[in-house]
Amino acid sequence: MAVLAIRTFGDPTLRQRAHEVDKVTKAHRQLVKDMIDTMREAPGVGLAGPQIGVLERVFVYEVEDDVGALFNPCIVERSSETLIEEEGCLSLPGLAYEVERSRSVRLEGIDEKGRSVSIEASDLLARVFQHEIDHLDGVLFVDRLDEETKREAMRELTRQVLGLPGPSTTAPLEERL
């Protein structure tokens, strides 16, 4: 089991677009295993290459009993119906905000054995896929928030990066209970 370091806000890798994978190799299959171990240890339901410093278009996911990896994923169809639900991110620890996403999507990509696949997903799995593909494009979920909420999130992220206490820890004890 290899648990990799997860990059957090402020790391420039998170804002870069990942490169296409020409061919899935033995090293890629090992990377997928390590990414799944890392995702489970965190714990999370998805993890993209840039989150561990790998600028390749790959992500892993685990929603209920559905576990897998996709290379070069592309959303080829999305529903017009959307859902607004709370989202968090392993690279933005401690933050959770409501984000609007398509309720269902159809993806095409390559699995860890190098085979072309098409996957239909809805609800949480569709949300995970959209979130992880955003990572591959250098987009964080806070980028999808309205301006006021995004400013609030950025203030909190800046406090984290600078190691400053959050507002909940600066209030008197009786105000925090």
Order of alpha helices (4+ residues) and beta strands (2+ residues): alpha-beta-beta-beta-beta-beta-beta-beta-alpha-alpha-alpha-alpha
